[in-house]
Amino acid sequence: MDVYEADGAIVFKAKLTGVRKEVVSVEIKDNVLTLKGERCIDPEIDEEKYYRKERCFGTFHRSFTLRSVVRPDQIKAKFTDGILEVEVPKPEEEKLKHISVDIE
């Protein structure tokens, strides 16, 4: 998993080689971004025929607590060539509001 800042957004990149796009989900709840999916075993190969099996299979998830509140409708995700890229826009910095007070 790579996480970096780019053009006013935080980008999360995950290498998901061999994972189908249909089994990947991106969720945000209570300011926590969660990536979920499942890497399936090839059903055409009998278990007894393996000499070695080093790839991981099964469900997976990664969660990241975001530092500030984000609007879920502004999050962008794309899945290309086995790479999931999620772009979370950084919120605009709060501007100091100046209020004039009349003193009597």
N, C-alpha and C positions, 0 to 999 in steps of 0.2 A: 504494500500500500504506500503510495506517495501522496503527500499533502503539501501544497504550496500555494503561494499567493500570486495572482496574475490579473492585471487589469481590473482592479476593484472587486475581485472575487477570491474566494478560497476554493481551490480545486482539489478534489479527491480522485485519485487514479488507482484502479485495482486491475491486476492482471488476472483474467479469468479464462485462460485458455481451456478449451474443451467444455465450457459451460454454455448452455443454450440461453439465448436472450429471454426466452419465455419463462425461465425459472429464476430470473434475477429480479429482485425488488429493491426499491429505494424508498425508505419511509422517514418521516420526521414527526416526532411527538415530544412535547415538553422540552423543546430545544435540543433534542438528541437525534442525530442523523444515523440511521441504521441501514446497512447494506446486507441483504440476505440472498441466499441462493442454494443450489444443490449441484454437486458434481456427481454424475451417475456412472456406475460401472457399465462397461460394454456388455450387453446381455448376450452377444453372439459368441463370447469366449467363455468356455467352461472353467470353473475355478481350478480344477485339477490340471489344466493345461498350462497354467502360469509357471514360469521358472522364477520370476521375480516380479513383485508388484510394489513399486515405489511411489506411485502417484496417490494422492489423498482423495478419498471419495466420501460422499455424504453431504449433509447440510453444513452450511457455514454462515456466520454473521459477524459483522464488525460494527461497533457503535462508537460515535464520536460526539462528545458534548460540545456544542457550539458556544462561543464566548458571548454572543449577543443574540437577541431575538431576531429571527429571520422570517420572511413571508414565504411559506411553502410554495405558493403559486409562482414565485420568481426563481425557483431552483430549476436548473436544466441538467438533464442526464442524457448521455448517449453511449451506445455500446457498439464499438467498431473493432473488427479483427481481434476479438477476445479481450479488449480493453474497455472497462467501464470507466467513464469519466463523468463525475458529478461536479457541477459548478454552483456554488452557493454565493450569491452576491453579498458583499460586505455592506452592512447598513451605513447610511450616511451618518457622519459624526453629528452628535447633538450640538446645535449652535446655542451659544449663550444668548439668552434673551434679556434685553435691557428694558427696564420699566422705569419711567420717570415718576417720581413721587413728589407731589406738591406738599411743601411744609408750610404750615400756617403759623 
